[in-house]
């Protein structure tokens, strides 16, 4: 094979690799992260799409179990907060401006030790964004055009080891949403972040620094994903 063809193959391979990296959120690029292990962490309720940083993700991957990973989040709270601020700086859609501002308030609250305020407001922001997405897309709506999470969840596939590369980022976001919206009829109160438990079982088991961070990370990742995809939204007003 002559050198010109070798160069062509090297260029094609480089271009393909760059295109594949473009499908990743920015916090996954240029790093050798264990994607399947990351998926397990997201299934536990810790979002990893768009935020936190790769350094924090590596610390989470090195932790032995779910309680240890929640402890990592707490230990890395400052780094997580700053990374979320950076991610929010890329959200420039007019119809997400209020949500981005509210999430900045959430980060300020966590920095001030007000975990309950941050976790509750982030949960509200996430719910608001999902409802705006459903109003704009009839295919996501339940009966009579209403918002029903069960109907929405059926149309938001979760990620798996078999998910296609081009769908993996979005499906990972879906995975974190599914976990956050798991039904809660307690007791017992779940220790991981849960939107329903946040609203209906406020207390020291559910309202924690780790869960406040998880709630904000999920909402930040969701608005950043909507910024990236330009998916239509229909705000309530």
N, C-alpha and C positions, 0 to 999 in steps of 0.2 A: 504494500500500500504506500503510495507516494506521500510526501510531507504535506502537500496541499490538502489531501483527503484527511490525514491525521488532524490537521488544524481544523478542518470543517467539523469533524466529530467532536473534538475538544470544545469548539465553540457551541455546537448544538447541545452538548452535555451541560455546559456552563449555563446556557440560556434556559434549559429545562429546569435545572436546579434553582435558578433565580425565580422562575415562574412558580415552582412548587413552594418556595419560601414565601412568595407573595400571598399564597393562600393561608399562611399561618398568621396568627395575631403577632404583633410586634414583639411581645415578650417571649415568644417561642423561637424567634429567628436567631440564627448564628449560634445556637446552643444545641448540644447533643443531650436532649432531655428524653427520658423514658416515657414515651407517649402512653403506652398501655398502663403503666403504673400511675401516670397522671390521671387517666380515666377513672381508676379505682378511687383516687382522692376526690375527684369531682362527684362520684357516686356517693361518697360519704357526706357531701354537703359543703365542700370547700371549692368555690369557683376558681378557675385558673385561666380563663380566656380573657385576653387583653391585660389583665392584672392578676396577681402581683408580678414582680420582677422575676427574671430567671434565677437570680440568686436565692430568693425566698422559695421558689418552686423546688430548687435543689435541696434546700433544708427540709422542706416538707417530704420530699421523696426519701430522704435519709431517716426520717422519723419512723419508729417501729410500729406504731398503731395510731388509731384515730385520736385518742386522748392526747398522745404526744404531739400529733399534728396541730391540734387546737392550741396546745401550749406553745408550739413554734409560732403560730400566728400572733399570740399575745406577746411573745418575746420580740417579734419583728414588727410590732404595731407601727412604730414610727416609719420604718421603711415602706410598709404597705400603704400607709396614709399618703406619703409623699409620691409614691408611684401612682396611686389613684388620682392625685391632683394632676400629674403629668398626663395621664390618659384623658381626663376630663378636658384638658386644654385643647384636645383635638376634636372635641365635639362642638361643631359650629352651626348645626342645623337650627333654624329659628324655632321650629316646633319641638325642639328638645332643650331650649335655653332655660326654661323654668326648672326642668328636671335636673339639669346640670348644676344650676344654682342650689337647688335643694340638697343635692348630693355633696356639694362643697360644704354646706351647713352641717351635713352629717359628719364629714371629716373633721370639721372644727369641733363638733360636739365630742367626738371620740378623743380628740387631743385634750379636751377639757375634762375628761373623765365621765362624760354624760353618755354612757353606753345605751341606756334605755331610749333616750331621745333619738340617737342615731339609728338604732336598730328599727325602731318603730317608723321613723320617717323614711328610711331606705325601703322598708317593706311597702309603704304606701306609694313611693315613687315607682317601684317595680310593678305593682298592681296597676297603677295609672298608665304606664307605658304599654303593658300587655293589653289593657282594654282599648287603648288608642289604636294599637296594631289590629285588634280584632274588628273594631268599628270600620277600619279602612279596608278590610279584606273579608267579604262575605263568606269565602270558603272556610274561614276559621270560626265562623259564628255558630252558636247553638240554635235551638228552635226559636222562631220568631226574631231572629237576628240578635239574640242576647248573648252576653258573655257567660259561658259556663266553662270552668277550667277543664272538666272532663272532656268536653268536646275539643277544646284547644289542645289539650295534651295528646289526644289521639292523632293530631295533625302536626305535632312537633316531635319528630323521631329522636330518640336518644342515640348517643354514639355507642359503637361497639367495635371490637377488633376488626370487623368486616366492613365498616363504614368506608366509603370511597374517600380518597384524599380531598377532593374538592368539596366534600360535604362535612368533613370532620370537625372543622372549627364551629360551624353553625350547630351541628348535632351535639357538640360538647356544651354549648350554651344551653341547649334544650335539656341536656342531662341535669345541669345544675338547677334549672327551673323546675323540672319534675321533682327533684329532691326537696326543694324549698316548699313546694306546694303539696307535699304528701298530706293526706287527711290526718287530722288530729282530733281524737275523741277522748283523750286521756282521762285520768292518769293512767300510766306514768307520763310525765312531761319529757319530750325528747331533749337530749343534751346537745344535739347538733341544731343548727339554725333551721327554723321552720316558720313559715309565714303565719300559719294559723295559730300555732302555739304562742308566737309573739303577740298576737292580738288577743288571744283568749286564755293564756296561761302565763301572764307576766309575773315573773318571779326569778329567783337567783339561779334556777336550773336552766331556763331558756334565755334570760337576759344576761349575757356575759360579754366580755371584751371580744372573745373569739367569734361569737355569733354576730355581734355588731359589725365586726370587720367582714365576716362572710356575707352579711346582708348588703353592706355597702359595695363590696367587691362584685357581687352578682348584679346589682343595679348599675354600677359603673360599666361593667362588661357588656351589659345589655344595651345601654345607650350608645356605647362606642361601637357595638356591632351594628346598630341601626344607622349610625353615622357612616359606617363603612359600606353597608349594602344599599343605603338610600331607600329602604323599604318604606312604603307610604304609611302615614299615621293620620288618624282623625282625632285630634284632641277634643276633650269634652267641652272646652270653652275657656 
